[in-house]
């Protein structure tokens, strides 16, 4: 029970997919992925509000959203993706014919106007338009938030309005991996078309979570962590640091960049949170502690835990 109380405290204090880059930016496009890994990428969905879609002809919708630069007031050349649309709110992973899992806090983004799409990808370097056939958009039929031993987890099981055609669901891995294993994140960071953040490592792990140095962002929540060699589906991203962009002297935003292997253990985070609760703390000391939390690593809820929670339904 104590471990789950710690888990609840951490997930309540950290940001859902804070915009953080560890070392060099490792994000790449769908079309840059090895062919053998594309089937896995197909199982990752984007949660999109229909206000970001416009019907351009019968049965065809096109994303017409603000660009990444416009939506987040990015500095010029802050991102190689700055002119891509920022259209989605969260990510999800198909695990059954008509079921996907996502971070439970993503349920807050769901409305009657929300749709899921498994086709929000850049399939070639020159792509500027993102179109969907109406049969490529799925509605949410049922939401089940999951718990384990009666304690809530940041994961929700979504039943879609129909079976997803042409996409193979991912199998939740029952295996646990140790430190220094190579993993990649498949998600929709900052609402962008699908990206894979490769060359990440498991920096630490416990009974419930992996801590990784994958480049994760708001919108990455619910994205899939895949073992780079075996292709196993190891879990979903739920939380990261406590800060997203950093504002420059010019008033525009840049990505927060952390040392490549930086992270904080659960105990270290709880210690910092306790220190931050001290009302006599100077603003300078408070800022230093907040900076440490910003580079605390990305929390991945393990597939083995999710699987057990689903079995308890």
Secondary structure, DSSP 4 states (H G I P E B T S, - for coil): -HHHHHHHHHHHHS-TT--EEESS--EEEGGGS-GGGHHHHHTEEEEEEGGGEEEEETTEEEE---BHHHHHTBPTTS-TTTTSB--EEEEEEEEETTEEEE-GGGGGG--TTEEEES-----STT----EEEGGGEE-EEEEEEEEETTEEEEEEEEEESSPPTT-PPPPBP-----TT-EEEEEE-GGGPSPEEEEEEEEEEE-SSEEEE---B-TT-TTPEEEETTT--EEEEEEE--S--EEE-TTS-EEEEEE-TT----HHHHHHHHHHHT-TT--HHHHHHHHHHHHTS-EEEEEHHHHHHHHHT-
